[in-house]
Amino acid sequence: MVRSKTTIFLTDSPADTRAIGEALARKLRRGDMVHFCGGLGSGKTTMIQGIVRALTGHQATSPSFVIINEYPGKVPIYHFDFYRLTKPEELESIGWKEYADQGIILIEWADRFPELGEEARFIVTLSVLGRRRRSISVVEFKKNR
């Protein structure tokens, strides 16, 4: 059985959004997958910057054109951007699943492939409420063991 918990945050600046990412980072472990959903400019990469900085000390950048950025650390982070992918076959060709047990996987535009939702530990949805204001919904999934 899978249980879930949803938490909603409101932010008023990119720094606030990064801080939510830093807080989420404390819950992440090797093998976790986090899906990020939201429109262009909603803050997906900004929140990921907070996670990456907290766990590796590196500055995250959007992997829109390269599909994946890797950040070495005690637990490596693999930051994917599925914006340019349109077919499940493209997922297989980049070998994204091979990274699953090696570190933490963060996926921007994960909603392009809803079938991946079952594998996520967290699904983060960001919405633009104003020029700088964002709503961030974080759904955490826990499996009973």
Buried (B, 14 or more C-beta within 10 A) or exposed (E): EEEEEEEEBEBEEBEBBBBBBBBBBEEBEEEBBBBBBBEEEBBBBBBBBBBBBBBBEBEBEBBEEEBBBBBEBEBBBBBBBBBEBEEEEBBEEBEBEEBBEEBBBBBBBBBBBEEBBEBBBBBBBBBBEEEEEBBBBBBBBEEEE
